[in-house]
Amino acid sequence: MGPDLDPVDRLLIDELGDLPSGRIAVVGDDHGALAAAVAELAGTGVVAHSDSLVSERRVAAAGVEVTPDLAAALTGAHLVVLRLPGSLDALDEVARTAVIVGAPDVRVVAGGRVKHMTRSMNDVLAASFEQVSASLGRQKSRVLHAAGPREVEQTWPRSRHHDGLDLTVHAHGAAFAGTRVDAGTALLVSQLDQLADTDATVVDLGCGTGVLAALLARRFDDVVALDVSAAAVASTLATTAGAVDVRRTDGLTELADASVGAIVSNPPFHVGTAKDSTPTLQMIDDAARVLVPGGELVLVYNAHLPYLQRLRDLGPTDVLMRDRSYIVTRTVLA
């Protein structure tokens, strides 16, 4: 086994049991070490799915077959090796999909750090599998075993109509906020009419379920929605119903210089379970490259986050709205 395996990976490997001769799906590997180790043990038949494009590229670089489609990865799988997601909804979609499209004897071996695990994860797995048990803990890690597929219905993606927006939001399990319109996005929605008219592309960066993109498309002709998450892209495609160009990309990296009239974003400040402002700070720097002169960057974020000075370095920055938790700023590229 490779040296890059972390304690969760190593416990998962030790808890795999007898490997099937058929397909094995590795889901949620961020770095490629776990998928590569499973592929080394199995020899053939391993396919991996990681929601993040960045993670997917790392797994592919480790020499493992990847797919951005969760259902495609799970189709025909006898064994699912899973790094437990932080979201119970994401776990539920993996479990239900595995039961529906996997082999009749499909089982799940799911691992995580004990501090991020809850009893509710057992309950979610038990909705799709008859037998759910936990391993002994080791190095602050634990594995859940799920076997005996139940007869279940596919409930993903889910949808909810928001009368105030006249918009139906569709969401896969791993998409941020699900079918809700979270408080930060709602505050940003209230300020969308502050955007200047532009014939250039308008970008919803980190599009989530596509709420902002769908509303922007009612006013602007050329709207592009970007997200690193496969679940977000699939959700946005459903929410926007063909009105928006939706792409799975790593930030603004694939956009041409001086090609964008406005960027609107409710950027994440977590990478997995860890708080990390670095991706948003990088995005602010990248915005200077892709915005046309006079182009706008409109963000909503928790007021305590260290973005305001970086935005002012980019250009004149105004506070459009703030409440007890969030602040909406508009920066005009100098």
C-alpha positions as CSV (number, residue, x, y, z in Angstrom):
1,M,0.0,0.0,0.0
2,G,1.2,3.5,-0.8
3,P,2.5,5.9,1.8
4,D,-0.2,8.5,1.0
5,L,-3.0,6.5,2.7
6,D,-4.4,8.3,5.7
7,P,-5.8,6.4,8.8
8,V,-9.3,6.3,7.3
9,D,-8.0,4.8,4.0
10,R,-5.9,2.2,5.9
11,L,-8.9,1.1,8.0
12,L,-11.1,0.9,5.0
13,I,-8.5,-1.3,3.2
14,D,-8.3,-3.6,6.3
15,E,-12.1,-3.8,6.6
16,L,-12.8,-4.6,2.9
17,G,-13.1,-8.4,3.5
18,D,-13.2,-10.7,0.4
19,L,-13.1,-8.7,-2.8
20,P,-15.7,-9.6,-5.4
21,S,-14.7,-10.6,-8.9
22,G,-17.0,-8.0,-10.4
23,R,-17.1,-4.2,-10.3
24,I,-15.9,-2.2,-7.3
25,A,-16.8,1.5,-7.0
26,V,-14.7,3.9,-4.9
27,V,-16.6,7.0,-4.0
28,G,-15.4,10.2,-2.3
29,D,-11.6,9.7,-2.6
30,D,-10.1,13.2,-2.5
31,H,-6.4,12.3,-3.3
32,G,-6.3,9.1,-5.3
33,A,-4.4,7.0,-2.7
34,L,-7.5,5.0,-1.6
35,A,-8.7,4.3,-5.2
36,A,-5.2,3.3,-6.2
37,A,-4.9,0.9,-3.3
38,V,-8.2,-0.8,-4.0
39,A,-7.3,-1.1,-7.7
40,E,-4.0,-2.7,-6.7
41,L,-5.8,-5.3,-4.5
42,A,-8.6,-6.0,-7.0
43,G,-6.5,-5.9,-10.2
44,T,-9.4,-5.0,-12.5
45,G,-13.0,-3.7,-12.4
46,V,-12.4,-0.6,-10.2
47,V,-14.1,2.7,-11.1
48,A,-14.0,5.9,-9.0
49,H,-16.4,8.8,-8.5
50,S,-15.4,12.0,-6.7
51,D,-17.8,14.9,-6.6
52,S,-15.1,17.5,-6.9
53,L,-13.4,17.9,-10.2
54,V,-10.1,18.6,-8.4
55,S,-10.4,15.3,-6.6
56,E,-11.4,13.5,-9.7
57,R,-8.2,14.7,-11.5
58,R,-6.1,13.5,-8.6
59,V,-7.7,10.0,-8.7
60,A,-7.3,9.9,-12.5
61,A,-3.6,10.8,-12.1
62,A,-3.3,7.8,-9.8
63,G,-4.2,5.6,-12.7
64,V,-7.8,4.7,-11.7
65,E,-10.7,5.0,-14.1
66,V,-13.0,7.9,-13.1
67,T,-16.5,9.1,-14.0
68,P,-18.3,12.3,-13.0
69,D,-21.6,10.4,-12.9
70,L,-22.3,8.8,-9.6
71,A,-24.9,6.4,-11.0
72,A,-22.5,5.3,-13.7
73,A,-19.9,4.5,-11.1
74,L,-22.3,2.5,-9.0
75,T,-23.9,0.6,-11.9
76,G,-23.3,-3.2,-11.5
77,A,-21.1,-2.6,-8.4
78,H,-20.8,-5.5,-6.0
79,L,-18.7,-3.4,-3.5
80,V,-18.8,0.3,-2.8
81,V,-15.8,1.7,-0.9
82,L,-16.9,5.1,0.4
83,R,-15.2,8.0,2.2
84,L,-18.2,9.2,4.2
85,P,-19.5,12.6,3.1
86,G,-20.3,15.4,5.5
87,S,-23.8,15.6,4.3
88,L,-26.4,13.0,5.2
89,D,-28.3,13.8,2.0
90,A,-25.1,12.9,0.0
91,L,-24.8,9.7,1.9
92,D,-28.5,8.8,1.2
93,E,-28.1,9.4,-2.5
94,V,-25.0,7.1,-2.6
95,A,-26.8,4.4,-0.7
96,R,-30.1,4.5,-2.6
97,T,-28.3,4.7,-5.9
98,A,-26.1,1.7,-5.0
99,V,-29.1,-0.4,-4.1
100,I,-31.0,0.6,-7.3
101,V,-28.3,0.2,-9.9
102,G,-25.7,-1.9,-8.2
103,A,-25.4,-5.7,-8.2
104,P,-28.0,-7.7,-6.2
105,D,-25.4,-8.4,-3.6
106,V,-24.0,-4.9,-3.4
107,R,-22.5,-3.9,-0.1
108,V,-21.0,-0.7,1.2
109,V,-17.8,-0.2,3.3
110,A,-17.8,3.5,4.4
111,G,-15.1,5.1,6.5
112,G,-14.6,8.5,8.2
113,R,-13.0,10.3,11.1
114,V,-14.9,9.6,14.3
115,K,-15.3,13.3,15.1
116,H,-17.2,13.8,11.8
117,M,-19.4,10.7,12.2
118,T,-22.9,10.6,13.7
119,R,-25.4,7.9,14.6
120,S,-27.6,9.4,11.9
121,M,-25.2,8.0,9.3
122,N,-26.1,4.5,10.5
123,D,-29.8,5.4,10.2
124,V,-29.4,6.7,6.6
125,L,-27.6,3.5,5.6
126,A,-30.2,1.4,7.3
127,A,-32.9,3.0,5.1
128,S,-31.3,1.2,2.1
129,F,-29.6,-1.8,3.7
130,E,-30.9,-4.5,6.1
131,Q,-27.6,-5.0,8.0
132,V,-25.6,-2.0,9.2
133,S,-22.7,-2.4,11.7
134,A,-19.6,-0.4,12.8
135,S,-16.0,-1.5,13.1
136,L,-13.9,-0.9,16.1
137,G,-12.3,2.5,16.1
138,R,-8.6,2.9,15.2
139,Q,-6.5,6.1,15.0
140,K,-9.7,8.1,15.5
141,S,-11.3,6.5,12.5
142,R,-14.2,4.1,12.1
143,V,-15.8,2.1,9.3
144,L,-19.5,1.3,8.7
145,H,-20.6,-1.8,6.9
146,A,-23.9,-2.0,5.1
147,A,-25.2,-5.1,3.4
148,G,-28.5,-6.7,2.4
149,P,-30.0,-4.2,-0.1
150,R,-33.6,-3.2,0.6
151,E,-36.3,-2.4,-2.0
152,V,-36.1,1.4,-2.1
153,E,-37.3,4.2,-4.3
154,Q,-34.9,6.8,-5.9
155,T,-35.7,10.1,-4.3
156,W,-32.8,12.1,-5.9
157,P,-32.7,14.7,-7.2
158,R,-35.3,16.4,-5.1
159,S,-37.2,19.5,-6.0
160,R,-39.0,22.4,-4.3
161,H,-40.9,25.3,-5.8
162,H,-40.2,28.8,-4.2
163,D,-43.2,31.0,-4.9
164,G,-41.4,34.2,-4.0
165,L,-38.9,33.5,-6.8
166,D,-41.3,31.7,-9.1
167,L,-38.5,29.0,-9.4
168,T,-38.4,25.3,-8.8
169,V,-35.0,24.3,-7.3
170,H,-33.7,20.8,-8.0
171,A,-30.9,19.3,-5.9
172,H,-28.8,16.2,-5.7
173,G,-27.7,15.0,-2.3
174,A,-24.2,16.6,-2.3
175,A,-25.4,20.0,-3.6
176,F,-25.0,22.8,-1.1
177,A,-28.2,23.8,0.8
178,G,-30.3,21.2,-1.1
179,T,-33.6,22.6,-2.3
180,R,-33.5,25.4,0.1
181,V,-32.5,29.0,-0.7
182,D,-29.9,29.6,2.0
183,A,-29.7,32.9,3.8
184,G,-26.6,34.2,2.0
185,T,-28.0,33.4,-1.4
186,A,-31.3,35.1,-0.5
187,L,-29.5,38.2,0.6
188,L,-27.6,38.2,-2.7
189,V,-30.8,37.7,-4.7
190,S,-32.2,40.8,-3.2
191,Q,-29.3,42.8,-4.7
192,L,-29.2,41.3,-8.2
193,D,-31.0,44.4,-9.6
194,Q,-27.9,46.4,-8.7
195,L,-25.9,44.8,-11.5
196,A,-25.2,47.1,-14.5
197,D,-26.4,46.1,-17.9
198,T,-23.8,44.2,-20.0
199,D,-23.6,42.4,-23.3
200,A,-20.7,40.3,-22.0
201,T,-20.9,37.0,-20.2
202,V,-22.4,37.0,-16.7
203,V,-21.0,34.2,-14.5
204,D,-22.6,32.5,-11.5
205,L,-19.4,31.1,-9.9
206,G,-20.0,28.2,-7.5
207,C,-23.5,27.8,-8.8
208,G,-24.7,25.2,-6.3
209,T,-28.3,24.4,-7.3
210,G,-28.5,27.1,-9.9
211,V,-30.7,29.6,-8.1
212,L,-28.6,32.7,-9.0
213,A,-28.0,31.4,-12.6
214,A,-31.7,30.9,-13.2
215,L,-32.6,34.4,-12.0
216,L,-29.7,36.0,-13.9
217,A,-30.9,34.3,-17.1
218,R,-34.2,36.2,-16.9
219,R,-32.3,39.4,-17.5
220,F,-29.0,38.6,-19.3
221,D,-28.6,36.7,-22.6
222,D,-25.3,35.0,-21.9
223,V,-25.1,33.4,-18.5
224,V,-22.5,30.8,-17.6
225,A,-22.8,28.7,-14.3
226,L,-19.6,27.2,-13.0
227,D,-19.0,24.7,-10.2
228,V,-16.3,22.2,-9.3
229,S,-19.0,19.8,-8.0
230,A,-20.6,17.2,-10.2
231,A,-23.7,17.3,-8.0
232,A,-23.9,21.0,-8.3
233,V,-23.6,20.9,-12.1
234,A,-26.3,18.3,-12.4
235,S,-28.6,20.2,-10.0
236,T,-28.1,23.5,-11.9
237,L,-28.8,21.8,-15.2
238,A,-32.1,20.7,-13.8
239,T,-33.0,24.1,-12.2
240,T,-32.1,26.2,-15.2
241,A,-33.7,23.9,-17.7
242,G,-31.4,24.8,-20.6
243,A,-31.4,28.5,-20.1
244,V,-27.8,28.6,-18.9
245,D,-24.4,27.3,-20.1
246,V,-23.4,25.0,-17.1
247,R,-19.9,23.8,-16.8
248,R,-17.9,21.8,-14.3
249,T,-14.7,23.7,-13.8
250,D,-12.1,24.6,-11.2
251,G,-13.0,28.2,-10.6
252,L,-12.4,30.7,-13.4
253,T,-9.5,28.9,-14.9
254,E,-11.1,28.0,-18.2
255,L,-12.5,31.5,-19.0
256,A,-10.7,33.8,-21.4
257,D,-9.1,37.0,-20.4
258,A,-11.4,40.1,-20.4
259,S,-14.4,38.1,-21.4
260,V,-16.8,38.5,-18.5
261,G,-19.0,41.5,-17.7
262,A,-20.0,40.4,-14.2
263,I,-19.4,37.6,-11.7
264,V,-21.9,36.8,-9.0
265,S,-21.0,34.3,-6.3
266,N,-21.9,32.9,-2.9
267,P,-18.5,31.3,-2.4
268,P,-17.9,28.4,-0.1
269,F,-15.6,28.8,2.9
270,H,-15.2,25.0,3.6
271,V,-13.2,22.4,1.8
272,G,-14.7,19.2,2.9
273,T,-15.1,19.6,6.7
274,A,-12.3,22.2,7.1
275,K,-12.7,25.9,6.9
276,D,-10.6,27.3,4.1
277,S,-10.8,30.8,2.6
278,T,-8.0,30.1,0.1
279,P,-10.2,29.2,-2.9
280,T,-12.2,32.4,-2.6
281,L,-9.1,34.5,-2.3
282,Q,-7.7,32.9,-5.4
283,M,-11.0,33.5,-7.2
284,I,-10.9,37.2,-6.3
285,D,-7.4,37.3,-7.9
286,D,-8.6,35.4,-11.0
287,A,-11.5,37.8,-11.4
288,A,-9.1,40.6,-12.3
289,R,-8.0,38.5,-15.3
290,V,-11.4,37.5,-16.7
291,L,-13.4,40.7,-16.1
292,V,-13.7,43.4,-18.7
293,P,-12.6,46.9,-17.6
294,G,-15.4,48.2,-15.5
295,G,-16.7,44.6,-14.9
296,E,-18.4,43.8,-11.6
297,L,-17.7,41.2,-8.9
298,V,-20.7,40.8,-6.6
299,L,-20.2,38.5,-3.6
300,V,-22.0,37.5,-0.5
301,Y,-20.0,36.1,2.4
302,N,-19.8,35.8,6.2
303,A,-18.8,39.2,7.4
304,H,-15.9,37.9,9.5
305,L,-14.1,36.4,6.5
306,P,-11.0,38.2,5.2
307,Y,-12.2,39.2,1.7
308,L,-12.8,43.0,1.9
309,Q,-9.3,44.2,1.7
310,R,-8.5,41.8,-1.2
311,L,-11.6,43.1,-3.0
312,R,-10.5,46.7,-2.5
313,D,-7.1,45.8,-4.0
314,L,-9.0,44.7,-7.1
315,G,-11.0,47.9,-7.5
316,P,-13.5,50.3,-5.8
317,T,-15.7,48.2,-3.5
318,D,-19.1,49.1,-2.0
319,V,-21.2,47.3,0.6
320,L,-24.6,46.8,-1.0
321,M,-26.3,45.1,1.9
322,R,-25.5,43.4,5.2
323,D,-27.3,41.7,8.0
324,R,-26.2,40.1,11.2
325,S,-24.4,37.3,9.4
326,Y,-23.7,38.2,5.8
327,I,-22.4,41.0,3.7
328,V,-23.0,41.7,0.0
329,T,-20.2,43.6,-1.8
330,R,-19.8,44.9,-5.3
331,T,-16.3,45.5,-6.7
332,V,-15.7,47.3,-10.0
333,L,-12.6,46.3,-11.8
334,A,-10.4,49.4,-12.1
